[in-house]
Amino acid sequence: MKKTLLLIGGGHAHVEVLRQLALNPPPDADIALFNPSPSVWCSGMLPGVIAGHYKPSEAKVNLWALCQRARVRFFETSVLALNANNLVLESGIGERHRFDFASFDVGCVSQPIPIAPGAYVVTVKPIDSLLAAITEFESVRSAGLIVRVVGAGAAALEVALALAYRWRESANRRISIVASTRLMVGYPPRVRALALRACKKLGVAVLENKVVEHIEPTRLRLVGGAPVDTQLTVLATTSAPVALLQRTDLAKATDGSIHVNANLQSSNHPHIFAAGDCANVSGLTIPKSDVYSVHQGAPLAANLLASMTHSPLAPYRHSPNVLKLVSLGDKRAIATKYGFSTAGGWAWRWKDSTDRTWINRYTLD
Ligand SMILES: Cc1cc2nc3c(=O)[nH]c(=O)nc-3n(C[C@H](O)[C@H](O)[C@H](O)COP(=O)(O)OP(=O)(O)OC[C@H]3O[C@@H](n4cnc5c(N)ncnc54)[C@H](O)[C@@H]3O)c2cc1C
């Protein structure tokens, strides 16, 4: 009998699933993908898009074209809710879809901070609102601009440095990072030192151990400290689950992401799978990073196909010691692995080549 598989979100793992489905089309299957836009960004290239090293078109995967090749129906809409018990999905355009199997790769969002009406705040994910804000500021003759990037991790650092590089000739645009902890917490201390040096070079101020409790139109209110002024606030805070996950009956991990077993199956509904930033694999601590979403793509594809054909499933094998590359705005990057960290132009070229190789794999001529 024909089986229906619904893919929710066109993230990095599902892009590989689409490629595998094109190579090995399952017999008797009706497959659909739901994503709010017809393309998805290669997240590693986002800082390069902001800095001006890449055109947006170089950094996006065409989901619609991949779906066509894989004979997967494409719905340009978000998913609003999913009932795993009743096997029904509700889409953002008010349609209900029944399914036999479903798979989530919807990423995550920035942890929200209370915002007062009138404050100009954009989040780094999805990146489109930040790119629109940048273009808007560049299209008007403005006096000064104070940009505060709120966050302590790689995304905050990369975005702040990319903006500083993009606006390196505009002395009246001041960019700073407001971090609730020390910058690059969780990385070796040398990474923080390299990051601070890069910030100094590009004129990005770093305020550490400042917890933002409220974003107001002209200032950030800090816990136990004097407020700091702001005009444009960019949220690059730690990750939080997308709203959809609260409207499912799937078991969640403590961070709110979907709890899955080593086969990437939901721990309470084995016909539902999840991968990437929205999944929490039992017994593993996996950083929210496109590297792991990419790694999970092939095992996820294999297990989805196996489920539909009643074949045995195989576990995802996690490699914790991957090379981490953090871009520094000016075509340099920090490279860190096994506690050893360094920075230079070669690391950016390595990152550039890795990202281009990934995106070329999904680019159809
Ligand atoms: C500025 C920036 C720079 C980064 N740089 C790096 C880097 O250099 N290296 C690295 O490893 N990581 C980097 N990251 C982290 C990286 O973005 C994520 O870890 C990665 O994108 C996660 O991939 P994913 O497959 O889980 O989801 P994503 O790639 O985020 O894709 C999720 C997809 O699901 C869609 N979606 C969301 N909600 C719904 C819904 N309700 N219904 C349907 N579809 C939905 C989204 O629109 C999106 O298309 C960076 C992040 C940012 C913000």
The ligand as an SDF file (V2000), in Angstrom:
LIG
                    3D

 53 58  0  0  0  0  0  0  0  0999 V2000
   24.7770   33.8960   11.5460 C   0  0  0  0  0  0  0  0  0  0  0  0
   24.9300   32.4190   11.7710 C   0  0  0  0  0  0  0  0  0  0  0  0
   26.0940   31.8010   11.4140 C   0  0  0  0  0  0  0  0  0  0  0  0
   26.2620   30.4380   11.6190 C   0  0  0  0  0  0  0  0  0  0  0  0
   27.4300   29.8770   11.2250 N   0  0  0  0  0  0  0  0  0  0  0  0
   27.6010   28.5620   11.4020 C   0  0  0  0  0  0  0  0  0  0  0  0
   28.8050   27.9380   10.9600 C   0  0  0  0  0  0  0  0  0  0  0  0
   29.7110   28.5600   10.4190 O   0  0  0  0  0  0  0  0  0  0  0  0
   28.9340   26.5950   11.1620 N   0  0  0  0  0  0  0  0  0  0  0  0
   27.9270   25.8740   11.7790 C   0  0  0  0  0  0  0  0  0  0  0  0
   28.1120   24.6600   11.9360 O   0  0  0  0  0  0  0  0  0  0  0  0
   26.7890   26.4360   12.1920 N   0  0  0  0  0  0  0  0  0  0  0  0
   26.5830   27.7510   12.0200 C   0  0  0  0  0  0  0  0  0  0  0  0
   25.4380   28.3210   12.4470 N   0  0  0  0  0  0  0  0  0  0  0  0
   24.4160   27.4710   13.0840 C   0  0  0  0  0  0  0  0  0  0  0  0
   23.5300   26.8840   12.0200 C   0  0  0  0  0  0  0  0  0  0  0  0
   22.7530   27.8980   11.4270 O   0  0  0  0  0  0  0  0  0  0  0  0
   22.5270   25.8700   12.4950 C   0  0  0  0  0  0  0  0  0  0  0  0
   23.1000   25.0050   13.4370 O   0  0  0  0  0  0  0  0  0  0  0  0
   22.0130   25.0620   11.2830 C   0  0  0  0  0  0  0  0  0  0  0  0
   21.4250   25.9150   10.3330 O   0  0  0  0  0  0  0  0  0  0  0  0
   21.0110   24.0370   11.7290 C   0  0  0  0  0  0  0  0  0  0  0  0
   20.5620   23.3310   10.6090 O   0  0  0  0  0  0  0  0  0  0  0  0
   19.1790   22.6210   10.6550 P   0  0  0  0  0  0  0  0  0  0  0  0
   19.1820   21.6430    9.5350 O   0  0  0  0  0  0  0  0  0  0  0  0
   18.8790   22.0960   12.0050 O   0  0  0  0  0  0  0  0  0  0  0  0
   18.0840   23.7500   10.3820 O   0  0  0  0  0  0  0  0  0  0  0  0
   18.0910   25.0170    9.4310 P   0  0  0  0  0  0  0  0  0  0  0  0
   19.2120   25.0200    8.4820 O   0  0  0  0  0  0  0  0  0  0  0  0
   17.9150   26.1870   10.3430 O   0  0  0  0  0  0  0  0  0  0  0  0
   16.7760   24.8090    8.5660 O   0  0  0  0  0  0  0  0  0  0  0  0
   15.4940   24.7450    9.1590 C   0  0  0  0  0  0  0  0  0  0  0  0
   14.4610   24.9790    8.0860 C   0  0  0  0  0  0  0  0  0  0  0  0
   13.1610   24.7100    8.6450 O   0  0  0  0  0  0  0  0  0  0  0  0
   12.2810   25.7700    8.3130 C   0  0  0  0  0  0  0  0  0  0  0  0
   11.2090   25.8350    9.3130 N   0  0  0  0  0  0  0  0  0  0  0  0
   11.2510   26.4210   10.5460 C   0  0  0  0  0  0  0  0  0  0  0  0
   10.0470   26.3050   11.1570 N   0  0  0  0  0  0  0  0  0  0  0  0
    9.2540   25.6130   10.2990 C   0  0  0  0  0  0  0  0  0  0  0  0
    7.8930   25.1740   10.3420 C   0  0  0  0  0  0  0  0  0  0  0  0
    7.0920   25.4190   11.4130 N   0  0  0  0  0  0  0  0  0  0  0  0
    7.3720   24.5060    9.2800 N   0  0  0  0  0  0  0  0  0  0  0  0
    8.1600   24.2410    8.2070 C   0  0  0  0  0  0  0  0  0  0  0  0
    9.4520   24.6440    8.1030 N   0  0  0  0  0  0  0  0  0  0  0  0
    9.9840   25.3130    9.1300 C   0  0  0  0  0  0  0  0  0  0  0  0
   13.1650   26.9950    8.2760 C   0  0  0  0  0  0  0  0  0  0  0  0
   12.5720   28.0290    7.5380 O   0  0  0  0  0  0  0  0  0  0  0  0
   14.4180   26.4200    7.5890 C   0  0  0  0  0  0  0  0  0  0  0  0
   14.2730   26.4540    6.1960 O   0  0  0  0  0  0  0  0  0  0  0  0
   25.2280   29.6800   12.2270 C   0  0  0  0  0  0  0  0  0  0  0  0
   24.0370   30.3120   12.5880 C   0  0  0  0  0  0  0  0  0  0  0  0
   23.8940   31.6630   12.3650 C   0  0  0  0  0  0  0  0  0  0  0  0
   22.5880   32.3240   12.7500 C   0  0  0  0  0  0  0  0  0  0  0  0
  1  2  1  0
  2  3  1  0
  2 52  2  0
  3  4  2  0
  4  5  1  0
  4 50  1  0
  5  6  2  0
  6  7  1  0
  6 13  1  0
  7  8  2  0
  7  9  1  0
  9 10  1  0
 10 11  2  0
 10 12  1  0
 12 13  2  0
 13 14  1  0
 14 15  1  0
 14 50  1  0
 15 16  1  0
 16 17  1  0
 16 18  1  0
 18 19  1  0
 18 20  1  0
 20 21  1  0
 20 22  1  0
 22 23  1  0
 23 24  1  0
 24 25  2  0
 24 26  1  0
 24 27  1  0
 27 28  1  0
 28 29  2  0
 28 30  1  0
 28 31  1  0
 31 32  1  0
 32 33  1  0
 33 34  1  0
 33 48  1  0
 34 35  1  0
 35 36  1  0
 35 46  1  0
 36 37  1  0
 36 45  1  0
 37 38  2  0
 38 39  1  0
 39 40  1  0
 39 45  2  0
 40 41  1  0
 40 42  2  0
 42 43  1  0
 43 44  2  0
 44 45  1  0
 46 47  1  0
 46 48  1  0
 48 49  1  0
 50 51  2  0
 51 52  1  0
 52 53  1  0
M  END
$$$$
